[in-house]
Amino acid sequence: MNLLVSDFYPPEATIQLKKKLLHDSHAYIWDEPFLFKQGPGGIICRCIPEAEFIQPILFRDAVAFVKSCDQYQRLGTISMHHEMSLNNILEVKVFDVWGIDFMGPFPPSNDNLYIPVVVDYFAKWVEAEAFPTNDVRVVLKFVKKRIFF
């Protein structure tokens, strides 16, 4: 039930403003001493004057907290010296970060003494094979055969 509180409009109200006020008033319900508004979906909420609530605003609350913090006030202002440096995140893909190393010499097995180990650190992919020597030709042969097919 809507109760009309007053038949008087502000003196400067135009006809359009009066129609808008009358239209908007249908969404409000006065139940002494409270005013309610029917919102979307039929939800009814109590209208609260600004004096009765404290609207939380993150920045204002943070400033108030810092001003009231004794330990922070003793510390003083924060300079560039206190800020943490911003490090870029390194984006890597498969085959971007590799490690190649030899293991050995081991006791001979089919004349093989060394094992070259190739690791892709991003994909955690490991390749290894036994060879008789640990020189550049072995690495090239191994990489062509096992990595690049």
Backbone torsions as a table, in degrees:
resi	resn	phi	psi	omega
1	MET	NA	125.2	177.6
2	ASN	-95.1	130.0	176.0
3	LEU	-107.6	132.6	177.2
4	LEU	-83.7	114.5	-175.4
5	VAL	-74.9	-38.1	-176.4
6	SER	-146.9	145.8	175.4
7	ASP	-93.6	1.3	-174.8
8	PHE	-102.3	137.1	175.6
9	TYR	-104.3	161.4	174.6
10	PRO	-58.5	145.6	-176.3
11	PRO	-60.6	-29.5	-178.3
12	GLU	-87.4	2.8	-176.2
13	ALA	-69.2	131.4	176.4
14	THR	-85.7	174.6	178.8
15	ILE	-63.9	-39.4	179.3
16	GLN	-64.2	-41.4	178.7
17	LEU	-65.1	-38.8	178.5
18	LYS	-63.8	-42.2	177.7
19	LYS	-64.1	-40.4	179.4
20	LYS	-65.0	-44.6	178.6
21	LEU	-60.5	-43.1	179.4
22	LEU	-64.9	-41.5	178.8
23	HIS	-64.6	-46.5	-179.0
24	ASP	-67.4	-27.5	-176.4
25	SER	-68.0	-18.9	-179.5
26	HIS	-69.0	-19.7	-179.9
27	ALA	-85.0	-9.3	-175.6
28	TYR	-103.9	146.9	178.3
29	ILE	-128.7	126.8	178.8
30	TRP	-100.9	118.0	176.4
31	ASP	-129.6	99.4	-172.5
32	GLU	-43.3	126.0	4.6
33	PRO	-99.2	15.8	-173.2
34	PHE	-110.9	154.6	174.7
35	LEU	-114.6	131.4	-179.5
36	PHE	-119.0	155.0	176.5
37	LYS	-129.5	134.3	176.4
38	GLN	-90.5	117.6	-176.7
39	GLY	-97.9	-167.0	179.4
40	PRO	-61.5	142.1	179.8
41	GLY	77.4	9.8	177.9
42	GLY	79.4	10.6	179.9
43	ILE	-76.1	129.0	-178.8
44	ILE	-104.4	125.0	-179.1
45	CYS	-122.5	146.2	178.1
46	ARG	-81.4	134.3	177.6
47	CYS	-82.2	130.6	-177.8
48	ILE	-119.7	128.7	177.7
49	PRO	-66.0	151.3	-177.2
50	GLU	-59.1	-28.8	-178.8
51	ALA	-67.6	-21.4	-175.7
52	GLU	-91.9	-9.5	-179.7
53	PHE	-134.1	154.5	176.5
54	ILE	-107.6	117.7	-178.0
55	GLN	-81.3	120.9	-178.7
56	PRO	-74.6	125.0	176.2
57	ILE	-126.5	120.7	-171.6
58	LEU	-56.3	-48.7	-176.1
59	PHE	-64.8	-45.5	-178.9
60	ARG	-64.7	-39.7	178.4
61	ASP	-66.4	-39.1	179.2
62	ALA	-65.9	-42.0	178.0
63	VAL	-63.2	-43.6	179.0
64	ALA	-63.3	-39.9	179.2
65	PHE	-64.4	-45.0	-179.1
66	VAL	-64.5	-39.7	179.3
67	LYS	-65.7	-29.7	-178.7
68	SER	-91.4	-5.8	-177.3
69	CYS	-85.9	112.2	-177.3
70	ASP	-63.4	-42.8	-178.0
71	GLN	-62.9	-41.5	179.2
72	TYR	-67.2	-40.3	-179.2
73	GLN	-63.4	-33.8	177.2
74	ARG	-71.9	-29.9	-179.2
75	LEU	-68.0	-38.3	-178.9
76	GLY	96.6	-164.9	-176.4
77	THR	-80.7	154.6	177.7
78	ILE	-90.6	129.0	178.8
79	SER	-106.4	-179.4	177.6
80	MET	-62.1	-26.5	-179.4
81	HIS	-62.8	-32.3	-176.7
82	HIS	-84.6	-15.4	-176.5
83	GLU	-76.1	146.8	176.6
84	MET	-79.8	142.8	178.7
85	SER	-73.3	147.6	178.9
86	LEU	-95.9	118.1	179.0
87	ASN	-103.4	134.4	177.9
88	ASN	-68.3	146.8	176.0
89	ILE	-82.2	125.4	-179.2
90	LEU	-81.0	120.3	179.1
91	GLU	-94.8	122.6	178.8
92	VAL	-125.1	156.1	179.2
93	LYS	-125.6	174.5	176.7
94	VAL	-58.3	137.2	-178.7
95	PHE	73.3	9.5	176.0
96	ASP	-82.7	-37.5	-175.7
97	VAL	-123.2	110.7	-176.8
98	TRP	-120.6	158.3	170.4
99	GLY	-135.9	132.6	178.3
100	ILE	-127.3	128.0	-179.7
101	ASP	-150.1	158.3	176.5
102	PHE	-104.0	142.1	170.7
103	MET	-111.1	139.5	176.9
104	GLY	130.7	-176.1	6.2
105	PRO	-76.1	142.5	176.1
106	PHE	-103.4	167.6	171.8
107	PRO	-60.1	141.5	-174.0
108	PRO	-61.0	138.3	175.3
109	SER	-139.9	109.9	-174.6
110	ASN	55.9	39.4	-179.4
111	ASP	66.5	13.3	178.5
112	ASN	-99.3	130.6	-178.8
113	LEU	-116.2	-24.4	-172.3
114	TYR	-123.6	152.9	176.2
115	ILE	-127.3	108.5	171.9
116	PRO	-75.3	136.4	-179.0
117	VAL	-121.5	123.3	177.9
118	VAL	-113.2	126.9	-177.4
119	VAL	-124.5	128.0	168.0
120	ASP	-92.8	109.0	-173.0
121	TYR	-68.5	-24.5	179.2
122	PHE	-74.9	-51.6	-177.1
123	ALA	-85.8	-9.8	-176.6
124	LYS	57.8	41.9	-179.1
125	TRP	-100.1	129.1	-176.3
126	VAL	-121.9	136.3	173.9
127	GLU	-127.7	137.6	178.7
128	ALA	-149.2	150.2	178.4
129	GLU	-159.4	149.3	-178.9
130	ALA	-86.7	139.8	178.9
131	PHE	-139.5	157.6	-178.8
132	PRO	-76.5	-25.5	-178.7
133	THR	-129.6	171.6	178.7
134	ASN	-126.4	65.3	180.0
135	ASP	-121.0	-178.5	-175.3
136	VAL	-62.5	-39.1	-179.6
137	ARG	-60.7	-37.4	179.1
138	VAL	-65.1	-43.3	179.9
139	VAL	-63.5	-46.0	179.9
140	LEU	-61.5	-45.4	179.3
141	LYS	-61.6	-44.1	-178.5
142	PHE	-64.0	-46.8	-177.9
143	VAL	-65.2	-42.8	178.9
144	LYS	-63.5	-41.9	-176.0
145	LYS	-73.8	-45.3	-171.1
146	ARG	-95.7	-30.0	-174.7
147	ILE	-99.0	-51.2	-175.3
148	PHE	-99.0	1.1	177.8
149	PHE	57.8	NA	NA
